[in-house]
Every structure is written in structure tokens, then in C-alpha cells.
Amino acid sequence: MPTKKSKLKIGISCGDINGIGLEVALKALADSRMLDMCIPVIYGSVKAATFYKNRVDMKDLVFNITDSAENLNKRKINFVNCYKDEVRVEFGESTREAGDLAFRSLKAATEDLAATNIDVLVTAPINKDNIQSKDFDFPGHTEFLANYANEENPLMLLVHENFRVGVVTGHIPLKEVPEKISKELILKKLEIMNKSLIQDFSCTKPKIAVLGLNPHAGDNGLLGDEENKVIKPAVDQAMDNDIYAFGPFPADGFFGSGMHHKYDGVLAMYHDQGLVPFKTVSFGGGVNFTAGLPIVRTSPDHGTAYDIAGKGVADESSFRAAIYEATDIYNSRKRYREAASNPLQPQKM
């Protein structure tokens, strides 16, 4: 965590106001120790946030309300009021109004991140359906931020302590996974993961496990040939490129036997193959990190949770972890850049 002299400005997009995003964000920031380690900057509707505060009994929480992240109070929760239209909070409901606010919040925070008015971004959960519009035509945060940063292949990386799981294919239908997987794509994801493990998580010579696509990793072609024709060649090429990649491993036995503890990162072929075991082990404390981007963005490992929205029972642990993880990654990346820019010079004899 940073010291008082290096408090980071943590941008927070509000997500879907009809879910639990604002609740867990406010609960995490209600701990006064948070203001000792960072300068929080929430983007959204002050009216919606005030309604939320009253609903979940946090009336004493004080905001510094501003129209710009250039005018922040270092000892308060800052709130950039980027949505001044009337807004109605309808807990547990998917509404276009909530989607519009979620997008405006995300856009404002992303622009401030690009302008270095904030240092990192923590995104509250969105509804991937109601946020869709001509301005947001993406499956989720990962793809939106990648497009904004002009990066073709970001990596969705789920993190909990030393357990890190990335996915080759993300938010796509399961039936499209086999045709999307290629040696080139797997190799690209391995390159991103390897670099991220080094610069973002301070791993020296990281070891990466690669999962197979088919049951039993194809059983040598009996249950599918993607392992032999696509995945294994990508792993071999990665090793030739000085990336310590191993596999492909059968996914069920790999996690069931605890082999994930022996690697710095695990690369799964598709969303649920990686996220189901990850969330089974780490739900409530896991963090979603978008690796491969020039900026640092994290989010909690859960969704909008409409079923408990407005009841005051949502657990803020994952959101708090997302703030901590963003801070740690930012500082790790800073140390890496400093070390790379100041290599040891040979001594004169």
C-alpha cells in the first residue's frame, strides 16, 4: 500500500445503480483507513448516491462534490457529479436509465484516467445488456477499455493473492470458442500474462500452466484434436520465446488436485473453464484485473446482484480487495519501470 506521501487517486465508476455497486463502494470507503491510503473519486449521480446512503444507513458519510477531478479534497470521498439529469433508483430492475448512467460514469472516469487526473480505475459491476448503445457496443468493461486504449488483445485476469487465472476467450458464446482459439491467440495471451506477472505482480521467471480445451485434454486426440494441433504448439513456441509455459493440462484434474498452487498463473481456454474454479475458491475476495493495457483497472469478482440490491446486506470485501489490488499493481508497475530505466552501469576499474 502507498504511504501518505504517495496516496493514489482511485477513480471509481458507479456501475448499475439498481445493483449493489454503489453499496459495496460506499461500504468499502466508509472505513476511515481508506482515506489514509488513497484519494477516492466516485463518478456518477450525487442524487443517486445520496439516496443509496440513506437506504443503507450511511447518512454520516460525507462527499466532496465536484464537477472535475482536478478539484479534489484529499481527506474526503470525492464525488464527480457527471450525471445531473433526474435519475430514479429501482433496486433489482434493469433499466435503460441505469445503463445510460453506468456508461456516462465509466466514460468520465476513463477520460480522467487517460488525462492522468486519476491514477487507477476500479469499476463497479454493470448490466451488460442495459448499457448497450451506439456509444457502448461491447461485451463488457474489458473490451471497452481495450478499444479506448487501442489494444487488440487484453487479458481478463482474475486474481486472489497468488492465485491468478486468465482466459484466452472471454465474453463470447461457448459454441464459438473452438473456432476462436488459435496458436497465435494463445501465444499472444501467454505473452501478455508473462509480462503482467513480471511487471504487475513482481514475479521472477513466472511459470504459467495452460489448460486444454477438451475433457481429459483431448486424450491424445480421442476427444478432440485442439490440444495437439493448436494448444501444445503454442506452449512449445512460448517456451522457445523464454516464457515458462506448461501443458496443456486437463482442467478438472488440474484444479481438483491443487496443481494451481504450483504456478504463478493459469491460462484457461474460455470464460467458465477458468472463472468457475476461481470463484469457487476465491469468491468474495477475488479481483478482476485487465492485463495488457497501459492503464490499471480492477473490479470486484461479482456482478450487479439484483436479488440483494437495496437490502444493505452486500459484502464489500471484493470491492475493497479491488482497491488494494489496483494500488499494489500501480506501485509494482512503477517499480518495474524505474528498475528498467536505471539499469546497473558497469563499474570502472
Sequence and secondary structure as in RCSB ss.txt:
>XXXX:A:sequence
MPTKKSKLKIGISCGDINGIGLEVALKALADSRMLDMCIPVIYGSVKAATFYKNRVDMKDLVFNITDSAENLNKR
KINFVNCYKDEVRVEFGESTREAGDLAFRSLKAATEDLAATNIDVLVTAPINKDNIQSKDFDFPGHTEFLANYAN
EENPLMLLVHENFRVGVVTGHIPLKEVPEKISKELILKKLEIMNKSLIQDFSCTKPKIAVLGLNPHAGDNGLLGD
EENKVIKPAVDQAMDNDIYAFGPFPADGFFGSGMHHKYDGVLAMYHDQGLVPFKTVSFGGGVNFTAGLPIVRTSP
DHGTAYDIAGKGVADESSFRAAIYEATDIYNSRKRYREAASNPLQPQKM
>XXXX:A:secstr
   GGG EEEEEE   TTTTHHHHHHHHHHSTHHHHHEEEEEEE HHHHHHHHHHTT TT  EEEES TTS  TT
SEEEEE   S     TT   HHHHHHHHHHHHHHHHHHHTTSSSEEEE    TTTT SSS  SSSHHHHHHHHTT
 S  EEEEEETTEEEEESS SS GGGHHHH  HHHHHHHHHHHHHHHHHTT  SS EEEEE SSGGGGGTBTTBS
HIIIIIHHHHHHHHHTT EEEEEE HHHHHHTTGGGGSSEEEESSHHHHHHHHHHHHTTT EEEEETSSS EEEE
SS   GGGTTTT    HHHHHHHHHHHHHHHHHHHHHHHHHS       
